[in-house]
Amino acid sequence: MRKTLLALLLLASAAVQAQVQLKNGHPETYTVVQGDTLWDISGKFLSKPWKWPEIWHVNPQVANPHLIYPGDRLSLVYIDGQPRIMLNRGASRGTIKLSPQVHSTPMAEAIPTIPLEAINSFLLSNRIVDSKEDFNQAPYVVAGNAERVLSGKGDRLYVRGDVDNNAAYGIYRQGRTYIDPDTKEFLGINADDIGGGDIVAIEGQVGTMVLNRTTQEVRIADRLFATEERAITSTFVPSEPKEDIDGLILDVPRGVTQIGQFDVITLNKGARDGLVEGNVLAVYKTGETVRDRISGTSVKIPDERAGLVMVFRTYDKLSYGLVLYASRQLAVMDKVKNP
């Protein structure tokens, strides 16, 4: 009986170790500093940083316990034999007792999951439209002021379609159309940012817009989409996809041919495939096909694990990801899978 009980305890311990493997040399405590990201901190404690949700312990005695701020102290503890990270608020914020009073803290001060500066500027100039119909039915530029074909910042122009007065709109031009390389299914359209402006008057089906921003000259037939808040928040956490993912790197929107750390990539998997913001995927270099000089036949070299990417924005059939780590240069058509 005692041997059976001991065996069960050992199996349970092994299961815990398999789920959450602490990194060799991990700290017992860590004080968060300005410039840290959640990915960095998770990597200090875990050999697999995407396992963070399994080790994070929500402390009900602190305000906004899912957010981490500079000055907070993280402690490694064991609860029922399992490792957990406990949060203690820094002195500047203090630990508070739960009460009916509402305590609020600006989310912008919390540390981000990943470096956000480059991502947020990227999102301002990149947008995916899920269907051809959505793009083709969007309002469009019908004429420039004084019959101009091209318009720039400060110009007035005229748009046709369903627009709201005194509303802000971005102006986009159709970019690359994404087609799944395996199934040939339409996945979405990359809408290139051209500029933006405000609707100042509407008469019938025609609205008057004043351009307040341009990245290049606006042309007739460019499309309008309502301005949306697309900045990434710091609330999502590194995690594994709940579904099996077997996808590809489709594109590098910034146009580079060799992909490295902190480059943004487009994946051929999205929300319908189960991806959510914060999901981490492993990148595999596609093995080359070489000629076997002995047998005279062709043989494919095995795919090689070469990096990690975190999804930070999902669309229906596509998603944007940030390369967090690359052991070698990555490229379009490399594979992405569960880590």
N, C-alpha and C positions, 0 to 999 in steps of 0.2 A: 504493500500500500504506500509506504514511504517512498519507495523507488518510483512508483507511478506518479505521486504528487511532485517529486523532484523533477521528473521528466516533463510534466506539464508546465512547471515553473520555468524550466529552461527553454521550452518551446515558446512560451509567452514572451520571455526575455528576448529570444532571437527574433520574434515577430516585431517587437518594438524597435530593435536595432535595425531591422530591414526597412522599417518605415522611415525612421529618422536617424540618420547617421551624423553624429557630431564630427566636426572637423578636428583633425589632430592639432593640438596646440590652441584650441579655442579658449577665449577668455571666460572667466567666471562672471565678470561684470564688465560693462562697457558704457561709457558716458558719450552720448551723441554730441557731435560737434557740427558747426556750420559747414555745409558742403557735402556732408554725408548723404548717401541715398539708401533706401531700404535694401536695394540689391547688394550694396557694399556691406551693410551690416549683416544681412543674412549670410553672406559669404564668410564672415568672421566666425560664425557659430556652426554652420552646416557645410558638409561636403557637397550637398546638392541644395543650392540656395532656393530652388523653386519649392522646396518642402516647408517653407516658412509657415504656411497656415497650420501645419501639423504641430508646430512647436510654440506658436504664439498663444499666450494666455491672456485673455481680456480681464483686466483689473477693474471691477465695478466701482472701486473707490476713487477713480480719477475721471475727470471730464474728458469726453471724446477719446475713449481708451484705444480706439483703432488708429489714432494719429500719433506720430512720434515727432518730437520737437528737439532742437538743439538744447543741450543741458539735461535732457532726460537720462536716467540711468536704467540700463537693461541688465537684469540679473538672471543667470541660469539656475533654475531650481528643479527639484524633482517632485512630481505630484503623482501618487500611486505608482511610483517607480518609473515614470516617464519624464523625460526632459521637457521643460517648459521655460519660455522666456517671460519674465515678469517685468512690468513697466512701473517705474517710480518717477513721477514728474520732477523736473528740475526745480530748484528753489525759486526761480523767477515765476513759476506758475503755481507751484504748491500742490499738495495732495488735498483733495476736498472730500468732505462727507456728502453722501447723497442727501438731497433735500428737495422740497417742491420748487425751490428757486431754480430758474434756468441759467446755466452758465454757458457762455458761448465764447469760442476762440476762433480768430480768423484762420481759415484752412490754408491760406496762402503761406502762413508761417511754418507749417509742418514740412518735414523733409519729404522730398519726392521719392517715388519708387525708383525712377531712373532719371538721368540728366534731362531736364525738360526744355532748356533754352533752345536748342537746335530743333527739337520736335515741334514746339509751339510755333516757331517761325516757319517751319516746313508746312504745318497744317494751314497756315494763313494763305499759302500759295498753291495748295494741292487739295483736290476734292474729287471723290469718285461718285459718279451717278450710276445707280444700280440698273437702270433700264434705258433702252433707246427711246422708248415712249416718253419717259420723264424728261430726257434731254430735248427731244424734238417738240414737245408741247410747252416748253418753258418760254416766257416772254423773250423778245429779241429786239435788237437795235434795228429800227426801220429806216432811219435817216439821221444825218448829222445836221448841225445848225448851218444855215446858208448853203445847203446842199453839199456839205463836205462829206467826202468818203471816209476820211480818217479823223478821229477826234482825240484830244489829249486832256490832261488835267486842267480843270477850270472851264472846259467847254460845256455847252448845252447840247444835248442830243435828244432824239425822240425814239420811244420804245413802244412796241405793240404787244398786247397780251394782258393777262390778269395781274395787275400790280396795284399796290395800295399807295395812296397819297401819303407823303411825309414819311415814307419808309425807306430804309437803306437796302441796297442790293449790290451783290457782287456781280461782276461781268466776267464771263468765262468763254473760252473757245474750245471746241472739241479737240482733244488730244488723242492719245492712243486708245484704241478699242481693245479690251482684253478678251482673248478667246482661250479657253482651256486647251492646252496642247494635246491632251489625251482624248478628251470627249468632244472637243470642238464646240462646246457650249459657250454662248455669250456670257461673260461674267460682269462686265461693267465698262464704263467710259471714264477715262481720266480727263477731267475738265481742267484746262490750264487757266490760271488766274490772269486776267488782263487788267482789271482795275475794279473800281467801285464808285458808287455815287448815291444821291438821294433823289427820290421822286418829289418834284416841287409843284406839279400841276397835272391834272388829268382832264382830258376832253374826249368823250366817247371812248374808243378803244386805244387811244394814243396818250401816253404819258410823257411828260417832259422831265428829263433827268439832268442834274448838274454833276459832272465828274469831279470827285475830290481826291481820287487816287488812280494812278495808272502804272502798270509795269511795262506796257508797250502801247502803241497806238490802237485805239478801239476801232473796230471795223463794223460795217453793216452786216447783220446776221449773227453777231456775237450774242450769246445767251445770258439771261439774267436769272440769278438764283438768290433767294432771300438770304441776307447775312445771318449766319448762325454762330453761336458761341462754340468754338471748336477747340479751345485750349484744354489740354489734358490736366486733370486734377491729380492730386497725390494720394487719392483714396484707394486705388486698386493695389493688390499685393501680388508678388510672384506666386505662380501656381502652375500645376500640371493641368493640361486639358482633360476634361472628363470623358471625352470621346477619343477614339483612335484617329490620329491625324497622319495622313500620307500625302503631302503636298509638295509644291515646287516654288522656288523663287521665280516670279514672272518678270520682274522689272526692278530697276533702280531709278526712281523718279528723277533723281538729280543728274542722271546721265553718265555716271562713272561706269567703267567696264570691269574694274577689279574692286570687289567689295571687302571692306574691313570693319574694324570696330567702330561703332557709333554711326555707321551708315544706315539710312532708312531703305527698306526693301518692301516690295509688294508681293504678297503671297496669294496663291490661287485657292485659298480656303478662307471662309468667313463665318459669320454668325450662324448660318444654316448648318454648318459642319460642327458646331459646338464650341467654336473659339470665342473667348471673352478677353477683355482687356486684362493684361497681367499674365496671360498664359505664356509659358516658356517652351520653346521648341528647340530640338537639336538639329543642326544643319549637317548634311552629309555631302561631301564632294562626290559627284557622280564618277564612278570608275571608268577609265578608258577601255576601249576594246583594242587589244593588241594581237599581233600574229604570233602564234606558237611556232617557232622555227623547227621544233622537233617533229610535231605532228602535222604541221602545215595548215592547221585550222586557226580560226579566230577564237579568242577567249576574252571574256570581260573581267577586268580587275575589280575586286570588291569595292563597294562604296566605303569612303573613309569619313568618320566623324570629324568635323573640322570647326565647329562653332556652336554658339547659342544665340537665339534671337528671342526677344520678348515682344509680344503683340501689344500695341498701344492704341490702335483704333480699328474697329471692325465695321465692315459693311456686310451686306447680305451674302455675297459670294466671294468677296475679297477682303484683305486686311493689310494694314501697314504694320511693320515690325521694325524694331531697332536691334542691330547686331551688338550684343553685349560682349562677345568674345569670339575671336577667330584665330585658330592655330596656323592658318594659312589663308591665302587670298581665296575668297568665295566668288561665285559667278552666277549669272542667270541660268536657270534650269538645275541648279543644285537642289537637293531634296531636303524637306523639313519633316520631322517626325516627332513623336512624343519623346521627351528626354529620358 
